[in-house]
Amino acid sequence: MKRGTFVYVPLSDTDDKIGFVIPNEKYGLVAYKARVTLEAIMASKHNSELLNIKEDVPVHLMKNITYAKEDIVMDCFKSHFRRR
């Protein structure tokens, strides 16, 4: 696979196992490295409704990309949260 290739890995058949078990057993993918960033942003109207907070208050934005070898992306997500 070439650099930056995305592989679709269905996680609905995990059988109550953590998500990376299926990619390893079925597809031979093993988490090799991850890039995680954390930054402070102001809550948007959408985030304030989801988090039950006021709009324009500081919240954390965490971004995570997990790679298998050869830079194959096997997981990515963004998360907004606020510590109370």
C-alpha positions in Angstrom: 0.0 0.0 0.0 1.2 3.5 -0.7 1.9 6.2 1.8 -1.3 7.8 3.3 -3.5 4.9 2.2 -6.8 4.6 4.0 -8.1 1.2 4.8 -11.8 0.6 5.6 -12.0 -1.6 8.6 -15.5 -2.4 9.9 -15.6 -2.4 13.7 -19.1 -3.5 14.1 -18.1 -7.2 14.3 -15.7 -6.7 17.3 -17.5 -9.2 19.5 -17.1 -7.0 22.6 -13.3 -6.7 21.9 -11.5 -3.4 21.7 -11.4 -1.9 18.2 -7.8 -2.8 17.3 -8.3 -6.6 17.8 -10.2 -7.0 14.6 -7.8 -5.0 12.4 -4.9 -7.2 13.8 -6.7 -10.5 13.4 -8.5 -10.0 10.2 -6.4 -7.5 8.3 -2.9 -7.8 9.8 -2.9 -4.2 11.0 -1.1 -3.3 14.2 -1.0 0.1 15.7 2.5 1.5 15.1 2.3 5.2 15.9 -0.2 7.9 16.6 -0.3 11.6 16.2 -2.4 13.3 19.0 -2.9 17.1 19.2 -4.7 19.0 22.0 -5.7 22.6 21.6 -7.9 25.1 23.3 -10.8 26.5 21.2 -14.0 28.4 21.9 -17.2 26.3 22.0 -19.4 26.7 18.9 -23.1 26.8 19.2 -23.3 23.2 18.2 -20.7 22.1 20.7 -22.3 24.2 23.5 -25.6 22.3 22.9 -23.9 18.9 22.9 -21.8 19.6 26.0 -24.5 21.5 27.8 -22.3 24.6 28.3 -22.4 28.2 27.3 -21.3 29.3 23.8 -17.8 30.8 23.4 -16.3 29.2 26.5 -13.0 27.4 26.2 -13.1 23.7 25.4 -10.4 21.2 24.4 -10.2 19.9 20.9 -8.3 16.6 20.7 -7.4 15.1 17.3 -6.0 11.6 17.0 -4.7 9.6 14.0 -3.4 6.1 14.5 -1.2 4.6 11.9 -0.1 1.0 11.1 3.3 0.6 9.4 3.8 2.2 6.0 1.7 5.1 7.2 -1.6 3.3 6.7 -4.3 5.2 8.7 -6.2 2.8 10.7 -8.1 5.1 13.1 -8.9 8.8 13.4 -11.2 10.9 15.5 -11.8 14.4 16.8 -13.2 15.0 20.3 -14.4 18.2 22.0 -14.5 18.2 25.8 -14.5 20.4 28.8 -13.2 19.7 32.2 -15.7 20.6 34.9 
